[in-house]
């Protein structure tokens, strides 16, 4: 167990209250439901090129605009929905990312074993424990393979870096720093002690 006196949270999560709450309560915790994974996949894609804080502050807007990230509902979206989304200031209005969210819902529904089964094949409980932020990779061989499989199944906006961010967010890897008080709660149903 980490000594509370030495406990230092992950540096990215110490600025805005939204980041602190997300880090402490969600990031790195195992998520297995298809709808929840679809939401995280969409949010990670929308974050590309932006700050995560922007996405967190617009998260409820995204949920409202994208039917609670219900893949069945989003897969049925048509051109009118795209125009509605492009006019919605509560979300990031990027046509390519909006189109990807809709196509990704359709791709998720086409998976015979579901999105969770596909994504969780790439869980890495043996990933090294990062001591400092520079130890945390931007991508790994696992995220490269995950991105490749997602693309092969029709997903878009899912490069290796986005795939790795998804793996971190959903607990496929535990990238909480060794000294982070949240570390014992991260990872794919595991506790890794340093």
GIFENFEN-V294626 format. One line per field, one symbol per residue. phi: phi as a letter, one per 20 degrees, with the letter a starting at -180 (. if undefined). psi: psi as a letter, one per 20 degrees, with the letter a starting at -180 (. if undefined). A space follows every 50 residues. Layout:
phi=???
psi=???
This chain:
phi=.ffgfefcfggfddeegfffffffdcgnefccfgffffgffffffffgnc effgfffdgffffffdlmlfgffffefcgfffffffeeffceecgfffgf gffffffffeffdnfffffffdfcfeggefecgfeefebcgfffffgfff ffenfclcfgffffffgffdnfcdeffgeffegfeenflbcdee
psi=qpphhipprphikjeqhgggggghigpiqppiqgghhgghggghghhoir qhhggghjghgggghklkkohgghhiqahhhghghhioiironoghhggg gghhgghghiphjrhggggihjqnijqqophrhiiorhrrhhhggggghg ghjjqrllrhghhhhggghjjhqnjpqhiphigiirrnkqooq.
